[in-house]
């Protein structure tokens, strides 16, 4: 016990407490791809004459689309879920039919 500012005996528990440590949170699993995508879209924007190719490959499926960012339109969409691609082999080898539908040669 010690003297407080008002001259009374007070408890010093508040003085002996550890200071509150605030740590910054890192980006979560959901936020990180969104931040990366925004940074990439600042650099690469698609136009009607030269659209942006967006490709996403999950464990089982492959998705690709041509995007016109100026008019905010999806010009073409293709995925391995479509009937024309379903009969082809798994995702790793079925890239070439999707790229050929875009008119891009697969190396």
N, C-alpha and C positions, 0 to 999 in steps of 0.2 A: 504494500500500500504506500502511496505517496501523496503529496499535496497537489491538488489541481489548481487551475488558474484562479478559481474563486476562493481558494484558501481551505477548502474542505479536503478531507481524505478521499482519494479516489482510487479506483482500480487501474493498474498499469497494464492490464491485459491488452488494450488497444495498442500500446507502444511496443509490446513484445511480439505482436503478430507479424508474420512474414508479408512483404508487399505482394500485391496481386500481380501475377505475371500473365500478361496477355500475349498470346502468340498468334501470328497471322496464319490463317488457314491457306493451305495450298489449293490449287484448282482441283475440283472433283473430277471423277471419271467422266461425267456427262459434260462438264464445262470445258474441259481441255480440247476436245475435237471442235466444239463450237468456236472457241477462240482461234484455233488454228485455221478453221474454215474462213472466218472473217478476215484474218490477215492475208490469206491466199486470195480472197476475192477482191481485196484492195489492189493487188498487183495484176490480176488477170480478170478482165471483164470481157464477156462475150458480146458480139454484135450480130446483126442479121447476116452480114456477109462473112464474118468469121466467128462462129459460135464457140463457146467454151465446152470442152468435153469433160463431163463429170463421171467418174467411175468409182463404184463401191463394190468391194468383194467381201462377202461374209464367209463363214465357214462352209456354207452349202450352196450359196447362190452368188450370181454376178449381176450387177445392175449398172447400166450406162445410159447417159442422156446428153443431148446437145442443148445448151442453154443460151438464150439471148438475154443478157442481163439488162440491156437498155430498155427493152420492152417488157421485161419480167415474164418471159414465155419459155416454155419447154418446147423445142422444135421437134425433137425425136426422142423416143424412149425405147430401150431394149433391155431385156433381162432373160435369164435362164429359166424363168417361170413361164415364158411364152411357149405356146404349143410347138412353134417351129424350132425351138431350141431344146425342148424337153427330152427328145430322143437322143441327143448328143451325149458324149461322155461327161464326167464330172467337171466342176468349175475350173480346175486347173488347165484342162485341155479344151474347154468350150469357149475360150476367149476369141478364137479366130472367126467363128460365125458372126459374133456381135460386131467385131471390128470390121469385117467385110461388109456388114449392112450399113456401117458409117462411111464406107469407101476408104478405109484406112488399111494398109497392109500390115500384117502382124509379122514381126521379125522373129 
